[in-house]
Amino acid sequence: MLNGIVELVLVLATIVYIYPFMKSVAGSLVGKKHAEVSVIVAVIASIYTLREVQSLI
């Protein structure tokens, strides 16, 4: 139960606080056209990494 709550909080924090920053950085690095896709891939990779770390604990 606690792992699900922690995951939800981290995903919401990523969407609200980190997503706009990541989008602007990605827009500078790969161009505005591909910024959205690269940020979505980064968020999915972060969620996958979080789940893998939680399974090790």
PQR file of N, CA, C, O and H, with PARSE charges and radii, in Angstrom:
ATOM      1  N   MET A   1       0.830  -1.198   0.000 -0.4000 1.5000
ATOM      2  CA  MET A   1       0.000   0.000   0.000 -0.0000 2.0000
ATOM      3  C   MET A   1       0.871   1.258   0.000  0.5500 1.7000
ATOM      4  O   MET A   1       0.630   2.196  -0.760 -0.5500 1.4000
ATOM      5  N   LEU A   2       1.884   1.261   0.863 -0.4000 1.5000
ATOM      6  CA  LEU A   2       2.747   2.436   0.967 -0.0000 2.0000
ATOM      7  C   LEU A   2       3.529   2.668  -0.323  0.5500 1.7000
ATOM      8  O   LEU A   2       3.732   3.812  -0.730 -0.5500 1.4000
ATOM      9  H   LEU A   2       2.080   0.499   1.481  0.4000 1.0000
ATOM     10  N   ASN A   3       3.968   1.585  -0.968 -0.4000 1.5000
ATOM     11  CA  ASN A   3       4.706   1.733  -2.221 -0.0000 2.0000
ATOM     12  C   ASN A   3       3.846   2.384  -3.291  0.5500 1.7000
ATOM     13  O   ASN A   3       4.341   3.206  -4.063 -0.5500 1.4000
ATOM     14  H   ASN A   3       3.802   0.656  -0.638  0.4000 1.0000
ATOM     15  N   GLY A   4       2.576   2.035  -3.349 -0.4000 1.5000
ATOM     16  CA  GLY A   4       1.674   2.637  -4.323 -0.0000 2.0000
ATOM     17  C   GLY A   4       1.470   4.118  -4.080  0.5500 1.7000
ATOM     18  O   GLY A   4       1.408   4.909  -5.021 -0.5500 1.4000
ATOM     19  H   GLY A   4       2.174   1.367  -2.721  0.4000 1.0000
ATOM     20  N   ILE A   5       1.366   4.488  -2.810 -0.4000 1.5000
ATOM     21  CA  ILE A   5       1.186   5.900  -2.463 -0.0000 2.0000
ATOM     22  C   ILE A   5       2.442   6.692  -2.801  0.5500 1.7000
ATOM     23  O   ILE A   5       2.362   7.793  -3.345 -0.5500 1.4000
ATOM     24  H   ILE A   5       1.416   3.845  -2.046  0.4000 1.0000
ATOM     25  N   VAL A   6       3.608   6.125  -2.474 -0.4000 1.5000
ATOM     26  CA  VAL A   6       4.873   6.799  -2.779 -0.0000 2.0000
ATOM     27  C   VAL A   6       5.030   6.966  -4.286  0.5500 1.7000
ATOM     28  O   VAL A   6       5.454   8.021  -4.758 -0.5500 1.4000
ATOM     29  H   VAL A   6       3.673   5.231  -2.032  0.4000 1.0000
ATOM     30  N   GLU A   7       4.691   5.932  -5.034 -0.4000 1.5000
ATOM     31  CA  GLU A   7       4.789   6.010  -6.492 -0.0000 2.0000
ATOM     32  C   GLU A   7       3.846   7.069  -7.043  0.5500 1.7000
ATOM     33  O   GLU A   7       4.231   7.836  -7.925 -0.5500 1.4000
ATOM     34  H   GLU A   7       4.346   5.075  -4.651  0.4000 1.0000
ATOM     35  N   LEU A   8       2.630   7.123  -6.543 -0.4000 1.5000
ATOM     36  CA  LEU A   8       1.664   8.118  -6.997 -0.0000 2.0000
ATOM     37  C   LEU A   8       2.148   9.533  -6.693  0.5500 1.7000
ATOM     38  O   LEU A   8       2.039  10.421  -7.538 -0.5500 1.4000
ATOM     39  H   LEU A   8       2.318   6.500  -5.826  0.4000 1.0000
ATOM     40  N   VAL A   9       2.680   9.745  -5.494 -0.4000 1.5000
ATOM     41  CA  VAL A   9       3.186  11.068  -5.117 -0.0000 2.0000
ATOM     42  C   VAL A   9       4.353  11.468  -6.015  0.5500 1.7000
ATOM     43  O   VAL A   9       4.435  12.617  -6.449 -0.5500 1.4000
ATOM     44  H   VAL A   9       2.768   9.023  -4.807  0.4000 1.0000
ATOM     45  N   LEU A  10       5.257  10.525  -6.296 -0.4000 1.5000
ATOM     46  CA  LEU A  10       6.396  10.843  -7.153 -0.0000 2.0000
ATOM     47  C   LEU A  10       5.966  11.143  -8.586  0.5500 1.7000
ATOM     48  O   LEU A  10       6.517  12.039  -9.225 -0.5500 1.4000
ATOM     49  H   LEU A  10       5.190   9.592  -5.944  0.4000 1.0000
ATOM     50  N   VAL A  11       4.998  10.409  -9.083 -0.4000 1.5000
ATOM     51  CA  VAL A  11       4.500  10.671 -10.439 -0.0000 2.0000
ATOM     52  C   VAL A  11       3.824  12.038 -10.496  0.5500 1.7000
ATOM     53  O   VAL A  11       4.046  12.796 -11.440 -0.5500 1.4000
ATOM     54  H   VAL A  11       4.550   9.681  -8.564  0.4000 1.0000
ATOM     55  N   LEU A  12       3.008  12.358  -9.507 -0.4000 1.5000
ATOM     56  CA  LEU A  12       2.352  13.669  -9.483 -0.0000 2.0000
ATOM     57  C   LEU A  12       3.362  14.800  -9.349  0.5500 1.7000
ATOM     58  O   LEU A  12       3.227  15.835 -10.001 -0.5500 1.4000
ATOM     59  H   LEU A  12       2.827  11.742  -8.740  0.4000 1.0000
ATOM     60  N   ALA A  13       4.380  14.606  -8.502 -0.4000 1.5000
ATOM     61  CA  ALA A  13       5.422  15.624  -8.359 -0.0000 2.0000
ATOM     62  C   ALA A  13       6.180  15.805  -9.669  0.5500 1.7000
ATOM     63  O   ALA A  13       6.531  16.923 -10.046 -0.5500 1.4000
ATOM     64  H   ALA A  13       4.490  13.765  -7.973  0.4000 1.0000
ATOM     65  N   THR A  14       6.427  14.700 -10.352 -0.4000 1.5000
ATOM     66  CA  THR A  14       7.106  14.785 -11.647 -0.0000 2.0000
ATOM     67  C   THR A  14       6.278  15.569 -12.645  0.5500 1.7000
ATOM     68  O   THR A  14       6.807  16.415 -13.367 -0.5500 1.4000
ATOM     69  H   THR A  14       6.142  13.792 -10.046  0.4000 1.0000
ATOM     70  N   ILE A  15       4.987  15.295 -12.691 -0.4000 1.5000
ATOM     71  CA  ILE A  15       4.115  15.973 -13.653 -0.0000 2.0000
ATOM     72  C   ILE A  15       3.993  17.458 -13.328  0.5500 1.7000
ATOM     73  O   ILE A  15       4.063  18.296 -14.227 -0.5500 1.4000
ATOM     74  H   ILE A  15       4.557  14.608 -12.105  0.4000 1.0000
ATOM     75  N   VAL A  16       3.813  17.786 -12.063 -0.4000 1.5000
ATOM     76  CA  VAL A  16       3.540  19.176 -11.682 -0.0000 2.0000
ATOM     77  C   VAL A  16       4.802  20.034 -11.651  0.5500 1.7000
ATOM     78  O   VAL A  16       4.797  21.161 -12.147 -0.5500 1.4000
ATOM     79  H   VAL A  16       3.756  17.106 -11.333  0.4000 1.0000
ATOM     80  N   TYR A  17       5.883  19.509 -11.072 -0.4000 1.5000
ATOM     81  CA  TYR A  17       7.066  20.331 -10.839 -0.0000 2.0000
ATOM     82  C   TYR A  17       8.186  20.103 -11.850  0.5500 1.7000
ATOM     83  O   TYR A  17       8.791  21.063 -12.327 -0.5500 1.4000
ATOM     84  H   TYR A  17       5.887  18.594 -10.669  0.4000 1.0000
ATOM     85  N   ILE A  18       8.464  18.865 -12.177 -0.4000 1.5000
ATOM     86  CA  ILE A  18       9.641  18.559 -12.980 -0.0000 2.0000
ATOM     87  C   ILE A  18       9.336  18.575 -14.474  0.5500 1.7000
ATOM     88  O   ILE A  18      10.202  18.936 -15.271 -0.5500 1.4000
ATOM     89  H   ILE A  18       7.972  18.085 -11.790  0.4000 1.0000
ATOM     90  N   TYR A  19       8.132  18.194 -14.867 -0.4000 1.5000
ATOM     91  CA  TYR A  19       7.773  18.100 -16.286 -0.0000 2.0000
ATOM     92  C   TYR A  19       8.007  19.400 -17.060  0.5500 1.7000
ATOM     93  O   TYR A  19       8.625  19.350 -18.123 -0.5500 1.4000
ATOM     94  H   TYR A  19       7.428  17.900 -14.220  0.4000 1.0000
ATOM     95  N   PRO A  20       7.547  20.556 -16.582 -0.5600 1.5000
ATOM     96  CA  PRO A  20       7.789  21.791 -17.355  0.2800 2.0000
ATOM     97  C   PRO A  20       9.280  22.113 -17.501  0.5500 1.7000
ATOM     98  O   PRO A  20       9.721  22.571 -18.555 -0.5500 1.4000
ATOM     99  N   PHE A  21      10.046  21.872 -16.443 -0.4000 1.5000
ATOM    100  CA  PHE A  21      11.487  22.111 -16.506 -0.0000 2.0000
ATOM    101  C   PHE A  21      12.146  21.169 -17.503  0.5500 1.7000
ATOM    102  O   PHE A  21      12.959  21.594 -18.324 -0.5500 1.4000
ATOM    103  H   PHE A  21       9.688  21.500 -15.586  0.4000 1.0000
ATOM    104  N   MET A  22      11.792  19.882 -17.429 -0.4000 1.5000
ATOM    105  CA  MET A  22      12.363  18.901 -18.349 -0.0000 2.0000
ATOM    106  C   MET A  22      11.986  19.220 -19.789  0.5500 1.7000
ATOM    107  O   MET A  22      12.791  19.029 -20.701 -0.5500 1.4000
ATOM    108  H   MET A  22      11.132  19.536 -16.763  0.4000 1.0000
ATOM    109  N   LYS A  23      10.776  19.702 -19.994 -0.4000 1.5000
ATOM    110  CA  LYS A  23      10.326  20.029 -21.351 -0.0000 2.0000
ATOM    111  C   LYS A  23      11.132  21.189 -21.922  0.5500 1.7000
ATOM    112  O   LYS A  23      11.488  21.171 -23.101 -0.5500 1.4000
ATOM    113  H   LYS A  23      10.122  19.858 -19.253  0.4000 1.0000
ATOM    114  N   SER A  24      11.422  22.187 -21.111 -0.4000 1.5000
ATOM    115  CA  SER A  24      12.203  23.313 -21.620 -0.0000 2.0000
ATOM    116  C   SER A  24      13.647  22.910 -21.890  0.5500 1.7000
ATOM    117  O   SER A  24      14.241  23.351 -22.874 -0.5500 1.4000
ATOM    118  H   SER A  24      11.133  22.202 -20.153  0.4000 1.0000
ATOM    119  N   VAL A  25      14.217  22.072 -21.020 -0.4000 1.5000
ATOM    120  CA  VAL A  25      15.586  21.598 -21.246 -0.0000 2.0000
ATOM    121  C   VAL A  25      15.637  20.718 -22.492  0.5500 1.7000
ATOM    122  O   VAL A  25      16.532  20.865 -23.324 -0.5500 1.4000
ATOM    123  H   VAL A  25      13.735  21.713 -20.221  0.4000 1.0000
ATOM    124  N   ALA A  26      14.680  19.809 -22.616 -0.4000 1.5000
ATOM    125  CA  ALA A  26      14.642  18.941 -23.793 -0.0000 2.0000
ATOM    126  C   ALA A  26      14.411  19.755 -25.061  0.5500 1.7000
ATOM    127  O   ALA A  26      14.953  19.427 -26.117 -0.5500 1.4000
ATOM    128  H   ALA A  26      13.953  19.689 -21.940  0.4000 1.0000
ATOM    129  N   GLY A  27      13.617  20.803 -24.964 -0.4000 1.5000
ATOM    130  CA  GLY A  27      13.400  21.669 -26.115 -0.0000 2.0000
ATOM    131  C   GLY A  27      14.679  22.348 -26.564  0.5500 1.7000
ATOM    132  O   GLY A  27      14.892  22.561 -27.758 -0.5500 1.4000
ATOM    133  H   GLY A  27      13.177  21.069 -24.107  0.4000 1.0000
ATOM    134  N   SER A  28      15.529  22.687 -25.608 -0.4000 1.5000
ATOM    135  CA  SER A  28      16.810  23.293 -25.948 -0.0000 2.0000
ATOM    136  C   SER A  28      17.768  22.279 -26.565  0.5500 1.7000
ATOM    137  O   SER A  28      18.542  22.612 -27.462 -0.5500 1.4000
ATOM    138  H   SER A  28      15.356  22.514 -24.638  0.4000 1.0000
ATOM    139  N   LEU A  29      17.711  21.040 -26.078 -0.4000 1.5000
ATOM    140  CA  LEU A  29      18.663  20.024 -26.534 -0.0000 2.0000
ATOM    141  C   LEU A  29      18.261  19.375 -27.851  0.5500 1.7000
ATOM    142  O   LEU A  29      19.090  19.251 -28.753 -0.5500 1.4000
ATOM    143  H   LEU A  29      17.082  20.769 -25.350  0.4000 1.0000
ATOM    144  N   VAL A  30      17.012  18.960 -27.976 -0.4000 1.5000
ATOM    145  CA  VAL A  30      16.597  18.202 -29.160 -0.0000 2.0000
ATOM    146  C   VAL A  30      15.637  18.969 -30.063  0.5500 1.7000
ATOM    147  O   VAL A  30      15.222  18.457 -31.103 -0.5500 1.4000
ATOM    148  H   VAL A  30      16.339  19.061 -27.243  0.4000 1.0000
ATOM    149  N   GLY A  31      15.291  20.161 -29.686 -0.4000 1.5000
ATOM    150  CA  GLY A  31      14.357  20.947 -30.489 -0.0000 2.0000
ATOM    151  C   GLY A  31      12.945  20.838 -29.941  0.5500 1.7000
ATOM    152  O   GLY A  31      12.574  19.833 -29.335 -0.5500 1.4000
ATOM    153  H   GLY A  31      15.628  20.577 -28.841  0.4000 1.0000
ATOM    154  N   LYS A  32      12.183  21.864 -30.158 -0.4000 1.5000
ATOM    155  CA  LYS A  32      10.830  21.915 -29.596 -0.0000 2.0000
ATOM    156  C   LYS A  32       9.914  20.842 -30.171  0.5500 1.7000
ATOM    157  O   LYS A  32       8.981  20.402 -29.500 -0.5500 1.4000
ATOM    158  H   LYS A  32      12.485  22.680 -30.650  0.4000 1.0000
ATOM    159  N   LYS A  33      10.169  20.417 -31.403 -0.4000 1.5000
ATOM    160  CA  LYS A  33       9.314  19.423 -32.041 -0.0000 2.0000
ATOM    161  C   LYS A  33       9.371  18.081 -31.313  0.5500 1.7000
ATOM    162  O   LYS A  33       8.354  17.397 -31.202 -0.5500 1.4000
ATOM    163  H   LYS A  33      10.928  20.775 -31.949  0.4000 1.0000
ATOM    164  N   HIS A  34      10.550  17.698 -30.815 -0.4000 1.5000
ATOM    165  CA  HIS A  34      10.726  16.395 -30.190 -0.0000 2.0000
ATOM    166  C   HIS A  34      10.793  16.466 -28.663  0.5500 1.7000
ATOM    167  O   HIS A  34      11.006  15.444 -28.010 -0.5500 1.4000
ATOM    168  H   HIS A  34      11.376  18.255 -30.905  0.4000 1.0000
ATOM    169  N   ALA A  35      10.618  17.631 -28.100 -0.4000 1.5000
ATOM    170  CA  ALA A  35      10.738  17.799 -26.650 -0.0000 2.0000
ATOM    171  C   ALA A  35       9.686  16.994 -25.903  0.5500 1.7000
ATOM    172  O   ALA A  35       9.989  16.360 -24.892 -0.5500 1.4000
ATOM    173  H   ALA A  35      10.445  18.461 -28.630  0.4000 1.0000
ATOM    174  N   GLU A  36       8.465  17.014 -26.387 -0.4000 1.5000
ATOM    175  CA  GLU A  36       7.361  16.310 -25.716 -0.0000 2.0000
ATOM    176  C   GLU A  36       7.633  14.813 -25.633  0.5500 1.7000
ATOM    177  O   GLU A  36       7.445  14.201 -24.582 -0.5500 1.4000
ATOM    178  H   GLU A  36       8.218  17.528 -27.208  0.4000 1.0000
ATOM    179  N   VAL A  37       8.072  14.229 -26.731 -0.4000 1.5000
ATOM    180  CA  VAL A  37       8.328  12.790 -26.772 -0.0000 2.0000
ATOM    181  C   VAL A  37       9.481  12.418 -25.854  0.5500 1.7000
ATOM    182  O   VAL A  37       9.403  11.422 -25.135 -0.5500 1.4000
ATOM    183  H   VAL A  37       8.225  14.726 -27.585  0.4000 1.0000
ATOM    184  N   SER A  38      10.543  13.201 -25.869 -0.4000 1.5000
ATOM    185  CA  SER A  38      11.696  12.867 -25.034 -0.0000 2.0000
ATOM    186  C   SER A  38      11.368  12.981 -23.556  0.5500 1.7000
ATOM    187  O   SER A  38      11.884  12.204 -22.753 -0.5500 1.4000
ATOM    188  H   SER A  38      10.606  14.011 -26.452  0.4000 1.0000
ATOM    189  N   VAL A  39      10.532  13.923 -23.182 -0.4000 1.5000
ATOM    190  CA  VAL A  39      10.141  14.060 -21.779 -0.0000 2.0000
ATOM    191  C   VAL A  39       9.254  12.893 -21.364  0.5500 1.7000
ATOM    192  O   VAL A  39       9.413  12.366 -20.263 -0.5500 1.4000
ATOM    193  H   VAL A  39      10.113  14.555 -23.835  0.4000 1.0000
ATOM    194  N   ILE A  40       8.335  12.485 -22.212 -0.4000 1.5000
ATOM    195  CA  ILE A  40       7.468  11.346 -21.890 -0.0000 2.0000
ATOM    196  C   ILE A  40       8.298  10.079 -21.724  0.5500 1.7000
ATOM    197  O   ILE A  40       8.050   9.291 -20.811 -0.5500 1.4000
ATOM    198  H   ILE A  40       8.206  12.914 -23.106  0.4000 1.0000
ATOM    199  N   VAL A  41       9.274   9.878 -22.594 -0.4000 1.5000
ATOM    200  CA  VAL A  41      10.161   8.717 -22.469 -0.0000 2.0000
ATOM    201  C   VAL A  41      10.948   8.787 -21.166  0.5500 1.7000
ATOM    202  O   VAL A  41      11.129   7.767 -20.501 -0.5500 1.4000
ATOM    203  H   VAL A  41       9.475  10.518 -23.335  0.4000 1.0000
ATOM    204  N   ALA A  42      11.414   9.968 -20.794 -0.4000 1.5000
ATOM    205  CA  ALA A  42      12.164  10.121 -19.547 -0.0000 2.0000
ATOM    206  C   ALA A  42      11.290   9.824 -18.330  0.5500 1.7000
ATOM    207  O   ALA A  42      11.757   9.198 -17.379 -0.5500 1.4000
ATOM    208  H   ALA A  42      11.267  10.796 -21.334  0.4000 1.0000
ATOM    209  N   VAL A  43      10.045  10.257 -18.346 -0.4000 1.5000
ATOM    210  CA  VAL A  43       9.135   9.985 -17.229 -0.0000 2.0000
ATOM    211  C   VAL A  43       8.844   8.493 -17.128  0.5500 1.7000
ATOM    212  O   VAL A  43       8.831   7.942 -16.027 -0.5500 1.4000
ATOM    213  H   VAL A  43       9.665  10.765 -19.119  0.4000 1.0000
ATOM    214  N   ILE A  44       8.613   7.836 -18.253 -0.4000 1.5000
ATOM    215  CA  ILE A  44       8.364   6.390 -18.238 -0.0000 2.0000
ATOM    216  C   ILE A  44       9.592   5.646 -17.734  0.5500 1.7000
ATOM    217  O   ILE A  44       9.466   4.694 -16.964 -0.5500 1.4000
ATOM    218  H   ILE A  44       8.624   8.284 -19.147  0.4000 1.0000
ATOM    219  N   ALA A  45      10.770   6.066 -18.158 -0.4000 1.5000
ATOM    220  CA  ALA A  45      12.004   5.434 -17.681 -0.0000 2.0000
ATOM    221  C   ALA A  45      12.184   5.646 -16.184  0.5500 1.7000
ATOM    222  O   ALA A  45      12.661   4.749 -15.490 -0.5500 1.4000
ATOM    223  H   ALA A  45      10.873   6.839 -18.785  0.4000 1.0000
ATOM    224  N   SER A  46      11.813   6.813 -15.677 -0.4000 1.5000
ATOM    225  CA  SER A  46      11.912   7.081 -14.240 -0.0000 2.0000
ATOM    226  C   SER A  46      10.969   6.187 -13.448  0.5500 1.7000
ATOM    227  O   SER A  46      11.345   5.662 -12.399 -0.5500 1.4000
ATOM    228  H   SER A  46      11.425   7.543 -16.241  0.4000 1.0000
ATOM    229  N   ILE A  47       9.756   6.012 -13.938 -0.4000 1.5000
ATOM    230  CA  ILE A  47       8.793   5.145 -13.257 -0.0000 2.0000
ATOM    231  C   ILE A  47       9.286   3.707 -13.267  0.5500 1.7000
ATOM    232  O   ILE A  47       9.186   3.015 -12.254 -0.5500 1.4000
ATOM    233  H   ILE A  47       9.450   6.438 -14.789  0.4000 1.0000
ATOM    234  N   TYR A  48       9.818   3.248 -14.394 -0.4000 1.5000
ATOM    235  CA  TYR A  48      10.348   1.887 -14.491 -0.0000 2.0000
ATOM    236  C   TYR A  48      11.508   1.690 -13.518  0.5500 1.7000
ATOM    237  O   TYR A  48      11.584   0.665 -12.840 -0.5500 1.4000
ATOM    238  H   TYR A  48       9.899   3.810 -15.217  0.4000 1.0000
ATOM    239  N   THR A  49      12.410   2.669 -13.447 -0.4000 1.5000
ATOM    240  CA  THR A  49      13.547   2.583 -12.526 -0.0000 2.0000
ATOM    241  C   THR A  49      13.070   2.556 -11.087  0.5500 1.7000
ATOM    242  O   THR A  49      13.597   1.790 -10.281 -0.5500 1.4000
ATOM    243  H   THR A  49      12.348   3.501 -13.998  0.4000 1.0000
ATOM    244  N   LEU A  50      12.088   3.370 -10.749 -0.4000 1.5000
ATOM    245  CA  LEU A  50      11.543   3.378  -9.394 -0.0000 2.0000
ATOM    246  C   LEU A  50      10.975   2.015  -9.037  0.5500 1.7000
ATOM    247  O   LEU A  50      11.205   1.523  -7.932 -0.5500 1.4000
ATOM    248  H   LEU A  50      11.660   3.993 -11.404  0.4000 1.0000
ATOM    249  N   ARG A  51      10.242   1.401  -9.942 -0.4000 1.5000
ATOM    250  CA  ARG A  51       9.666   0.072  -9.679 -0.0000 2.0000
ATOM    251  C   ARG A  51      10.751  -0.982  -9.510  0.5500 1.7000
ATOM    252  O   ARG A  51      10.622  -1.867  -8.665 -0.5500 1.4000
ATOM    253  H   ARG A  51      10.055   1.800 -10.840  0.4000 1.0000
ATOM    254  N   GLU A  52      11.808  -0.904 -10.293 -0.4000 1.5000
ATOM    255  CA  GLU A  52      12.902  -1.867 -10.167 -0.0000 2.0000
ATOM    256  C   GLU A  52      13.614  -1.711  -8.825  0.5500 1.7000
ATOM    257  O   GLU A  52      13.965  -2.703  -8.186 -0.5500 1.4000
ATOM    258  H   GLU A  52      11.913  -0.185 -10.980  0.4000 1.0000
ATOM    259  N   VAL A  53      13.824  -0.477  -8.405 -0.4000 1.5000
ATOM    260  CA  VAL A  53      14.468  -0.235  -7.109 -0.0000 2.0000
ATOM    261  C   VAL A  53      13.573  -0.720  -5.978  0.5500 1.7000
ATOM    262  O   VAL A  53      14.064  -1.305  -5.013 -0.5500 1.4000
ATOM    263  H   VAL A  53      13.539   0.328  -8.924  0.4000 1.0000
ATOM    264  N   GLN A  54      12.272  -0.489  -6.082 -0.4000 1.5000
ATOM    265  CA  GLN A  54      11.348  -0.948  -5.051 -0.0000 2.0000
ATOM    266  C   GLN A  54      11.321  -2.466  -4.972  0.5500 1.7000
ATOM    267  O   GLN A  54      11.165  -3.019  -3.883 -0.5500 1.4000
ATOM    268  H   GLN A  54      11.873  -0.014  -6.867  0.4000 1.0000
ATOM    269  N   SER A  55      11.467  -3.145  -6.088 -0.4000 1.5000
ATOM    270  CA  SER A  55      11.448  -4.610  -6.058 -0.0000 2.0000
ATOM    271  C   SER A  55      12.714  -5.170  -5.420  0.5500 1.7000
ATOM    272  O   SER A  55      12.701  -6.295  -4.921 -0.5500 1.4000
ATOM    273  H   SER A  55      11.593  -2.696  -6.972  0.4000 1.0000
ATOM    274  N   LEU A  56      13.798  -4.416  -5.425 -0.4000 1.5000
ATOM    275  CA  LEU A  56      15.037  -4.861  -4.791 -0.0000 2.0000
ATOM    276  C   LEU A  56      14.999  -4.701  -3.274  0.5500 1.7000
ATOM    277  O   LEU A  56      15.684  -5.416  -2.544 -0.5500 1.4000
ATOM    278  H   LEU A  56      13.809  -3.502  -5.830  0.4000 1.0000
ATOM    279  N   ILE A  57      14.191  -3.757  -2.816 -0.4000 1.5000
ATOM    280  CA  ILE A  57      14.141  -3.468  -1.369 -0.0000 2.0000
ATOM    281  C   ILE A  57      13.282  -4.466  -0.651  0.5500 1.7000
ATOM    282  O   ILE A  57      13.125  -4.381   0.567 -0.5500 1.4000
ATOM    283  H   ILE A  57      13.634  -3.175  -3.409  0.4000 1.0000
TER
END
